[in-house]
């Protein structure tokens, strides 16, 4: 591992590289906050993949890529005279110090558990926002499954939660039942058009949203990250479907002309093999 002096030198080098890129590279010089945004989102997902893979070398690379974006946003702002990387880092430090009085205070307070720290964190964030609501800071563009989890977690931090995890299941069952009812409703079809009406479609959408929100809440209460769980389910589906597709082709079968029973049989083979 590197010394603090070596770390500071590396940070200084990173600043110099960013200054040079911004000045001499046409592509880097043309970037704005708006053009960087989708690239930053992509980098966050790549970082997430590296975390899930457990590959420390890949994770190191992705942390570096995301760090580049932090420097990039700060550099763009510096050129506008808005703020620079020192403001970013000092602001972060001040925030962390304020939100961790049990660490940076005089040590006179009671020893806190991780759960108590999390709850106190949300209360201090509310104090910082001075009049803004607890949930107001949740990003509008946040991925929906993650957004639901964050909303529920923030509400829980101030005591708005089920008393025990098992209490959530009647609510999950209720919301699923309402989603079933919504898609089972009779609908009026516009002349010459098929499918459900706009009103019934909106109602079904709302009920499915409520059902998914409730299930995400259940996952949170049982310590399961719904985004990770769903990602793994997607990967599992992809493995099994790919096996079914390739195995069918190897047997001279065409998926488009197979019955559901035939597909299920090969699907179950892949499942039995642990895919």
HELIX and SHEET records of a PDB file:
HELIX    1   1 UNK A    4  UNK A   24  1                                  21    
HELIX    2   2 UNK A   26  UNK A   30  1                                   5    
HELIX    3   3 UNK A   33  UNK A   53  1                                  21    
HELIX    4   4 UNK A   56  UNK A   80  1                                  25    
HELIX    5   5 UNK A   85  UNK A   99  1                                  15    
HELIX    6   6 UNK A  101  UNK A  104  1                                   4    
HELIX    7   7 UNK A  114  UNK A  129  1                                  16    
HELIX    8   8 UNK A  134  UNK A  137  5                                   4    
HELIX    9   9 UNK A  144  UNK A  157  1                                  14    
HELIX   10  10 UNK A  165  UNK A  168  5                                   4    
HELIX   11  11 UNK A  169  UNK A  184  1                                  16    
HELIX   12  12 UNK A  198  UNK A  221  1                                  24    
HELIX   13  13 UNK A  226  UNK A  250  1                                  25    
HELIX   14  14 UNK A  255  UNK A  257  5                                   3    
HELIX   15  15 UNK A  260  UNK A  272  1                                  13    
END                                                                             
